[in-house]
Amino acid sequence: MRSSVDIMDQTADPAALFDAWMVDFRVLIAEDAGLTWPPTSADLSEVPPVLMTLATVGPDGYPRTRNVMVSRTEEGRIFFHTDSRSEKVRHIGPNSKVSLTVLAADRSKQVTVVGDAVRSTPDEEADAFADRSRYLQLLAWLSDKDLAEKPAEERHRVWAQFNAENPGMTPPETWAGFAVVPREYLFWTADSDGPSQRVHYVRAEGSADAWTTEVLPG
């Protein structure tokens, strides 16, 4: 079922609106895969993840973007997980300011969030790793520069051997989780019969739950 939350309801909590849109995004992705959302337990690993384009700021002051998986949302925070040796983590260390964008599979909606990335707790990171598919768990363990430089045949041999030798896995030391704490949301909706529209939410200065809103052209 699709969300009935209206972005024009300027009394709405933008975090709740984001969560509702995430459900819409997952429904569309599941439908494209010939599945339903919520999926049955057997289908869970078969539903492609929701991806977001995450922007960080490099030491040269220029932004860098990449697509990462949205792990989950909770209490207004948006979680993602990655390798602690990655470029994005090197950027976040000295500069926690990030931006992320999620686009619906049918291009009917898009939401952009601006905020700060803070490190997750060890318990949250362990739970997120346990929720990953077997493939993504293996990737967390094996995706490094040394293996990437080897020929495909050798990469496949190492992968198969590690998979066979490790039926159960805990997170590697390089597993890192972050929560994006939003300070801005920008919701965009398409309209095939007229102009598209955006609604911009900005957290009120010094407030944890008060937002200012502005309706903008698409």
TATA-V488579 format. One record per backbone hydrogen bond with DSSP energy under -1.0 kcal/mol. NH is the residue of the N-H (numbers start at 1). CO is the residue of the C=O. If there is no record, write none. Layout:
nh & co
NH & CO
NH & CO
//
This chain:
nh & co
9 & 6
10 & 8
12 & 9
17 & 13
18 & 14
19 & 15
20 & 16
21 & 17
22 & 18
23 & 19
24 & 20
25 & 21
26 & 22
27 & 23
28 & 24
29 & 25
30 & 26
31 & 27
32 & 28
33 & 29
34 & 31
35 & 30
43 & 40
44 & 40
46 & 43
47 & 43
52 & 68
53 & 101
54 & 66
55 & 99
56 & 64
58 & 62
61 & 58
64 & 56
66 & 54
68 & 52
70 & 50
71 & 79
74 & 77
77 & 74
78 & 180
79 & 72
80 & 178
82 & 176
84 & 174
86 & 83
90 & 86
91 & 87
92 & 88
93 & 89
95 & 91
98 & 115
99 & 55
100 & 113
101 & 53
102 & 111
104 & 109
107 & 104
110 & 188
111 & 102
112 & 186
113 & 100
114 & 184
115 & 98
116 & 181
117 & 96
118 & 179
120 & 177
125 & 121
126 & 122
127 & 123
128 & 124
129 & 125
130 & 126
131 & 127
132 & 129
137 & 133
138 & 134
139 & 135
140 & 136
141 & 137
142 & 138
143 & 139
144 & 142
148 & 144
149 & 145
150 & 147
155 & 151
156 & 152
157 & 153
158 & 154
159 & 155
160 & 156
161 & 157
162 & 158
163 & 159
164 & 160
165 & 161
166 & 162
175 & 172
176 & 82
178 & 80
179 & 118
180 & 78
181 & 116
183 & 114
184 & 114
185 & 201
186 & 112
187 & 199
188 & 110
189 & 197
190 & 108
194 & 191
197 & 189
198 & 216
199 & 187
200 & 214
201 & 185
202 & 212
203 & 183
204 & 210
207 & 204
212 & 202
214 & 200
216 & 198
218 & 196
//
